[in-house]
C-alpha cells in the first residue's frame, strides 16, 4: 500500500506519521481515521475543494485515509497536502514512501505556510528520519537553513502532484544547508563555536574571583550563585557567561533552533547557547510549563543546553525554587495532566544572583545595613539546604574600586573554555563535568594521594553530603582541565572547596 509521510507532535519532539489511502467499493464517502483532532477533520473540506479546483474527479467509491500509528494523536492543518496527494495519486504504481509533505491547502488548491511547520521540520532534521520534503514555496527561505533534508517548494497542489509524478527527474529547490562557523573535529564529531562577544568580560572591572568562578562554571557547566551588594556586577557577569560557553554539536544547534521556533522566534542556527532570565514574579506554569489540555514548554525547557538565570533568587516563590530541584538534579522536567504527560529535557547551567540581605548593604563598606539579624536570617532561609546542595559554586562579591582595572576579555576566557573542552573530549568523555554520573566520576575524576587527603579532611570537617563530595570532585576535574592536568591535584581540590557555600 502506498504512503507518504507527515508528522505531529508528541511532547517536545516530532513523530513521523504515515498517510495511507484506499479507494474501495461502497457508497461514496470520505473519512480520515487514526486518532485525529478537530483540525484534521476540518481538513477534509479543504482537501475536497482543493482537489475539485484542480480538475480532480472523485470516483464513486469509499475513500479512506489512515494516519498511522493509530495510537498517536494527530493535530494540525499541515496534514492537508499529504492527504490530498494520497487521494490524487492513489491509482499510480509509483512508490512515495521516501517522501514527506507538509502544507495547509487553500480552497483554490494553493499551498500555504503553517505555524507548526518550522519546529516540526527542525525536530525531524535532528532525528534524521526524513530526507525528501515538499513544503510551501513561501517557506523555502526559512527552511533552507535546516540541514540534513532536501526541500522541494510548491505553490499549488497541482505542482505537488506533477512533482511526484516526475520524482526521478527533479532536483531540490534549495541545496542542503551548512553551518558556516568555526569548528573542530574530535573522533569524527564536529563542534561549532562563534567568535562574537556582544557583551565582553573586559567591561568588568575587578571581581577577579567572580571571573575565575565564571570561567570554571562555563567550562564544566557548573551551577553558580553570585552574592553581593547592588551594583557590584552580579547581573553584568551573569549575562557575559553565555558568550564563553563550550562549543556545540550539530544536533545541539538544531535542538536550540527548535526551541527558538517554539518560542515564536526565527532560528538563527548560531552555535550559541540560549539564555533565559524569567522575572521573580513569574508563575510556576510560565517557569516550568503547563496547560490544562496541551502541556506547553516553559522557561526551564526553553533554557535546555544553555543558561537559566534567576536574578534576586530569594524573591522567587518557594514553590518555584523547590520545584527547580528536580531539573537541577535530573536534567528533565515532567509535566503531568489528565490529558497528557510530557517530559522535556532541561539540561541547563543555572546562574543565581542575590543580595546579602533585604536592604543589600550588608557587605558594602561604605553603606550601613538597615536590616536586623532576624530579617537577614529570614531572607537567607528562603533558599533551602537541599536547593543550595545542588549549587556547585558560590561566590561572595565585594564592592568595585574605582582604581580596579579590567583583566581577561571574553575572547581569552572563551579560548580557555574551548581548550578545556578539547582536553575533556580527548579522554573520551561525552558529558560536561557537572553532568557526570557517579560511575563517570569514578572513571574520570582521578585524584592523587594529596588531593584525596584534602577531600577526606574537608568531608569530615564540613560534614559534606555524598552529593557535595561528588560536586567537589566534578569542580576539581574542571579546574584540572583548565590547567590541562590528567590527574586532579591538591591545588585543584583546594580551589574547588573555596567555592563551597558557608553556612
Secondary structure, DSSP 8 states (H G I E B T S, - for coil): --EEEEEEEETTEEEEEEEEEEEESSS-EEEEESSB-HHHHHHHHHHHHHHHHTT----SSEEEEEEESTTS-B--GGGHHHHHHHHHTTT-----TTEEE--EE-TTSBEE--TTHHHHHHHHHHHT---EEEEEGGGHHHHTT-TT-EEEEESBHHHHHHHHHTGGG---SB------S-EEEETTEEEE-----SS-GGG--S-HHHHHHHHHHHHHT--EEEE--TTSSHHHHHHHHGGG---B-HHHHHHHHHHHHHTT------S---EE---TT--HHHHH-B-SSS-B--HHHHTTTSEEEEESGGGS-HHHHHHHHHHHHHSEEEEE-SS-EEEEE---EEEEEE-SSSSS-TT-SSS-----HHHHHHHHTTS-HHHHTT-SEEEE-----TT------HHHHHHHHHHHHHHHHTTT--S-GGG--HHHHHHH--B-HHHHHHHHHHHHHHT--HHHHHHHHHHHHHHHHHTT-SSB-HHHHHHHHHTS---
